[in-house]
């Protein structure tokens, strides 16, 4: 799908002006890669120090309705059988700052 120059000029006059009056300068923008990131239950579990903390996080998320009862049970079983570190290495404060920098 394309748009003719006349349609662009008529429908989007400011955009047309910006495109056609380009000075040839390069512009750069910075994109915030972390914007809009919503951590999952696994992200929260990776911050736990002990299995008990992991159980508390699962209970909390289940009570809030963030995870289903079935998923909560499977997470509890995994913590009980394999431990909290089975979800990955511990995430320390500043993890996402470093990741999305």
SERO-4910 file (N, C-alpha, C, O; in steps of 0.05 Angstrom, whole numbers):
BEGIN
 pado doro    nc1    nc2    nc3   cac1   cac2   cac3    cc1    cc2    cc3    oc1    oc2    oc3
  Unk    A     17    -23      0      0      0      0     18     25      0     36     27     16
  Unk    A     13     43    -18     28     67    -20     11     91    -18    -14     89    -17
  Unk    A     24    114    -18      9    139    -16     23    159    -35     48    160    -36
  Unk    A      8    173    -50     20    192    -69     30    217    -54     22    222    -31
  Unk    A     47    231    -67     58    256    -55     36    276    -49     36    289    -28
  Unk    A     17    278    -68     -5    297    -64    -23    289    -40    -31    306    -24
  Unk    A    -28    262    -37    -44    253    -15    -29    258     12    -41    266     31
  Unk    A     -3    253     11     13    258     35     12    287     43      8    294     66
  Unk    A     15    304     23     14    333     28    -13    342     39    -14    359     56
  Unk    A    -34    331     28    -61    339     35    -69    328     63    -79    342     80
  Unk    A    -63    302     68    -72    289     92    -53    293    116    -61    293    139
  Unk    A    -27    296    110     -7    299    131     11    322    125     35    317    119
  Unk    A      1    346    126     18    369    118     43    373    134     64    380    123
  Unk    A     42    369    160     66    373    177     87    351    171    111    357    170
  Unk    A     78    327    167     97    306    161    109    311    133    133    307    130
  Unk    A     93    319    114    103    326     87    125    348     89    146    346     77
  Unk    A    119    368    105    138    391    108    164    381    121    186    389    112
  Unk    A    162    363    141    185    353    154    202    336    135    227    338    135
  Unk    A    189    320    119    204    303    100    217    319     78    240    314     72
  Unk    A    203    338     67    214    353     44    233    374     52    249    383     35
  Unk    A    232    384     76    251    405     84    275    394     99    288    408    114
  Unk    A    281    369     95    303    356    108    329    371    101    334    377     78
  Unk    A    345    376    121    370    390    117    393    371    111    416    380    106
  Unk    A    387    346    110    408    326    104    423    318    129    441    302    128
  Unk    A    415    329    152    428    321    177    418    293    185    395    286    181
  Unk    A    436    279    198    427    253    209    417    259    237    427    275    252
  Unk    A    395    246    243    384    248    270    385    221    283    381    200    270
  Unk    A    389    221    309    389    195    323    370    198    346    366    219    358
  Unk    A    357    175    352    339    175    375    348    152    393    360    132    384
  Unk    A    342    155    418    348    134    437    322    120    444    302    132    452
  Unk    A    322     93    442    299     77    447    302     64    475    323     51    480
  Unk    A    283     68    492    284     55    518    275     27    515    251     21    515
  Unk    A    294      8    514    288    -20    509    272    -33    531    257    -52    527
  Unk    A    274    -22    555    260    -34    578    232    -24    581    217    -34    598
  Unk    A    224     -4    566    198      8    569    176    -13    562    177    -26    542
  Unk    A    157    -15    580    135    -33    575    140    -62    583    123    -79    580
  Unk    A    164    -67    594    171    -95    602    156   -101    627    157    -86    647
  Unk    A    142   -124    627    127   -133    651    139   -159    660    138   -179    645
  Unk    A    151   -159    684    163   -184    693    143   -206    697    120   -201    705
  Unk    A    151   -231    692    134   -254    696    139   -266    724    156   -256    739
  Unk    A    124   -286    731    128   -299    757    156   -311    759    168   -311    780
  Unk    A    167   -320    736    194   -331    736    214   -310    744    233   -315    759
  Unk    A    210   -286    734    228   -264    741    228   -259    771    249   -254    783
  Unk    A    204   -259    783    202   -255    811    215   -278    827    228   -274    847
  Unk    A    211   -303    817    223   -326    831    253   -325    830    266   -334    849
  Unk    A    264   -314    809    293   -313    806    305   -293    826    329   -293    830
  Unk    A    289   -276    838    299   -257    858    299   -269    886    310   -257    905
  Unk    A    286   -292    889    284   -304    916    310   -316    925    326   -326    909
  Unk    A    315   -315    951    338   -327    963    333   -356    972    351   -372    971
  Unk    A    309   -361    981    303   -388    992    278   -400    978    263   -386    966
  Unk    A    275   -426    982    251   -439    972    226   -428    985    206   -424    972
  Unk    A    228   -422   1011    205   -411   1026    196   -385   1013    172   -380   1011
  Unk    A    215   -368   1006    208   -342    993    193   -348    966    174   -335    959
  Unk    A    203   -368    952    190   -376    927    161   -385    931    144   -377    915
  Unk    A    156   -401    952    129   -409    958    111   -385    964     88   -384    955
  Unk    A    122   -366    979    107   -342    985    100   -325    961     78   -315    959
  Unk    A    119   -324    942    114   -309    917     92   -323    901     74   -309    891
  Unk    A     93   -349    899     73   -364    884     46   -360    897     26   -355    884
  Unk    A     44   -363    924     19   -359    938      7   -331    933    -16   -328    927
  Unk    A     25   -311    934     16   -283    930      5   -279    902    -17   -268    898
  Unk    A     19   -289    882     11   -286    854    -15   -301    849    -32   -292    833
  Unk    A    -18   -324    861    -43   -340    858    -66   -325    870    -88   -324    858
  Unk    A    -63   -314    895    -84   -300    908    -93   -275    892   -117   -268    892
  Unk    A    -74   -262    879    -80   -238    863    -93   -245    837   -103   -227    823
  Unk    A    -92   -270    829   -104   -279    804    -85   -275    780    -93   -276    757
  Unk    A    -59   -270    786    -39   -267    765    -32   -293    752    -24   -293    728
  Unk    A    -34   -315    767    -29   -342    755    -52   -360    763    -66   -356    783
  Unk    A    -56   -381    748    -78   -400    753    -70   -419    776    -46   -422    783
  Unk    A    -90   -432    787    -85   -451    808    -67   -474    798    -49   -483    812
  Unk    A    -73   -483    774    -58   -506    763    -28   -498    759    -10   -513    766
  Unk    A    -23   -474    749      4   -464    744     18   -461    771     42   -467    774
  Unk    A      4   -450    791     15   -447    818     24   -474    830     45   -476    842
  Unk    A      7   -494    826     14   -520    836     39   -532    823     56   -544    836
  Unk    A     41   -527    796     64   -538    782     90   -523    791    111   -535    793
  Unk    A     87   -497    797    111   -482    807    119   -491    834    143   -494    840
  Unk    A     99   -496    852    105   -506    879    119   -533    878    138   -538    892
  Unk    A    109   -550    860    121   -577    857    150   -574    848    168   -588    858
  Unk    A    155   -557    829    182   -553    818    201   -542    840    224   -551    843
  Unk    A    191   -523    856    207   -512    878    214   -535    898    236   -537    907
  Unk    A    193   -551    905    197   -572    925    217   -593    915    233   -603    930
  Unk    A    215   -600    889    232   -621    878    260   -612    870    280   -626    875
  Unk    A    262   -588    858    287   -580    846    299   -555    859    322   -549    855
  Unk    A    283   -541    876    294   -517    889    289   -492    873    283   -493    849
  Unk    A    292   -470    886    287   -444    874    306   -437    852    299   -423    833
  Unk    A    331   -447    853    351   -441    832    345   -456    806    359   -451    786
  Unk    A    326   -474    806    319   -487    781    306   -468    761    303   -475    738
  Unk    A    298   -444    771    286   -424    754    307   -406    741    301   -389    725
  Unk    A    332   -409    749    354   -393    739    370   -381    761    362   -382    784
  Unk    A    392   -369    754    410   -357    774    396   -333    787    377   -322    776
  Unk    A    405   -327    811    393   -305    826    397   -278    812    418   -272    803
  Unk    A    375   -263    811    376   -236    799    380   -217    822    366   -217    842
  Unk    A    400   -200    819    406   -180    839    395   -153    832    388   -148    809
  Unk    A    392   -135    852    383   -108    845    400    -95    823    424    -97    823
  Unk    A    387    -83    804    400    -70    781    402    -89    757    413    -81    737
  Unk    A    391   -113    759    393   -132    737    381   -121    711    393   -122    690
  Unk    A    357   -109    713    344    -99    689    357    -74    679    357    -68    655
  Unk    A    368    -58    697    382    -34    689    405    -42    671    410    -29    651
  Unk    A    420    -62    679    443    -71    663    434    -85    638    446    -81    616
  Unk    A    412   -100    639    402   -115    616    392    -97    594    398   -102    570
  Unk    A    378    -76    601    366    -58    581    382    -33    576    372    -15    562
  Unk    A    406    -32    585    422     -8    581    433     -7    553    448     11    546
***
